[in-house]
Amino acid sequence: MRRLVHVLTSTATAAWISGLALRRGGTEVLGVAYVASLCINWLLDHLGHDGGRRSPLTHEPLNASAISFAVALALSSLYLYDLELALATLVASGVSFLTHLALDLLSGGIYVRDGGSYRRVYLLKLRGRPYSVANSAALVLSIASIAAYLLNPYLR
């Protein structure tokens, strides 16, 4: 999936889960979810693409979770004045890497360990027009989800 789709889908998912888990909403949690999503998705894509192709360095669940946890600790240290926001950062970082890998399962696959080597696994191998339609649909759903999050009276 495209980077914008990764970031917005992760932001929407992380904001909803963090907001509902902490019963705190608004732009603070959305901002924390956005920053965590941007950092996690950028690192996974920047470090994890070798010559345009995904690598097991960041597109394997255990490796991705380790990178996500390191980023989450660094980002949550920025919010030590508000422990709820620090916790929201930890939750958002975990959700962001899971969302990133879930979206990659639809397009090009992720890696899983198979003994001493890696094997590529995917649910769908979207290419061409179906890939473009899936990107557009995910983008529209993410924007709608962020708008619904901001308008939700339960999270105020």
N, C-alpha and C positions, 0 to 999 in steps of 0.2 A: 504494500500500500504506500501511498505518497506520504511524505513527512508531515504535511499539514493534517492529513487524516489521522495519522498516529497521534499527533499532539492534541488535536481537538477531541478525539475519541477518548484518549487517556484523561484529559482534563475533565470532560463531562462525567466519566465513570468515577474518577477519583473524587470529584467534588460531591457527587451524590453519596458515595459510600462514606466519605469522611464526615459530611454533614449529618447524615443519618446516624452514624456511629457516635458522634460527639454531641448530637442534638444542637448543633451550632451551624448557622448558615451565613449567607450573605457573601459579600465580596471578599472578605478576609480569607475564608476557606477556599473560595474559587481562585483567588490569587495564589494561595499556597499550592493548590492543585495544579494550576497552570505552570508555576515555576518548577515544581517537581517533575511534571510531565515533560516540559521543554528540556530540562537537564537530562533526564533519563533517556528520552527518545533520541536526543542528539548524541549522547554518548554511545548508546547501543548501535546507532547507525554509523557514526563516525569511526568507532573502533572496530565495528563488526563487519565491515565490507572490504574485502580484499580484491581489488581490481574490479569493483562493481558487483561482486558475488558475495553472498553472506558467508560468514565464517563461524566456526563453532566457538570462537572467543566470546562472543556476546549473544549468539543466537542459540545457545544451549541453556535450558532452564536453570541449572545449578550455577553456571557462570554468570548468567544475567541477574540472578538473584543476589549474588555476591557483589556485583557492580552496583546494583540498585541499593543494597543495604549500605554500602560505603557512601554513596551519594546522599542517601537519606540521613545518615548521621551528620554529614557535613552541613546539609541544608537545615536540619532541625536545630543545630547549634546557633543558627541565626535567630531562632524564636525562643530562646531560653527565658525571655521576659514573660512569655505566655505559653505555659506547658500544653494547653489544649492545641495551640497552633503547631507546636513541636510534634505532638502526637499526630495531628492531621498531616504533617509532612511525612512522617514515617508511613502512615496508611497510604497516602497519595503516591509515594514512591513505589510501594509494593504493588499497588493497583496499576501504576503506569507500566511497569515491566511486564506484568501479566497481560495487560491489554495489548502491548506491543507484540508479544509473542503470539497472542491469539490472532491478531490481524495478519501476522506473517504466516500463520498456518493456512490462511486462505489464499495467499498469493504465491509465495515461493518456498515456503516450508521453514522449519527450524531443525536443529540438530538434536539428537538424543544419543546418549552413550550406549554403545552395543559392545560390551566387553572392553577391549582396549582401543576401539576406534569409534568414530561417529557415523551415524546413519541419518540421512535427511528424511524428515517426515512432513507430510502436508495433508490437509483435509481436501482442499481444492487447489487446482493449479490454474488460477485465473490468468488469462492472457487476452490481449486485444480488447475487443468491445466489452466482454463481460467484466474485465478488470476495470475499465473506465466507469462502467455503470456501478460496480461495487464501490469504487472510490467516491463517486458522486452521492450514492445513497448513504454511505457512512458519514460523509461530510454533512449532509442535510440533517440526518438523525442526531449527530453530535451538536450541531448548532441549536436545533430544537430542544435537545435535552438541557443544554446550558441555559437557554431562555426559560425553560420550565423550572429549572433549579432556582434561578433568580426571582421568579414570580411565586414560588412556593411559600405560602404563609406559615407552614409548619416549621420551616427552618429559619424563622426570624427571631 
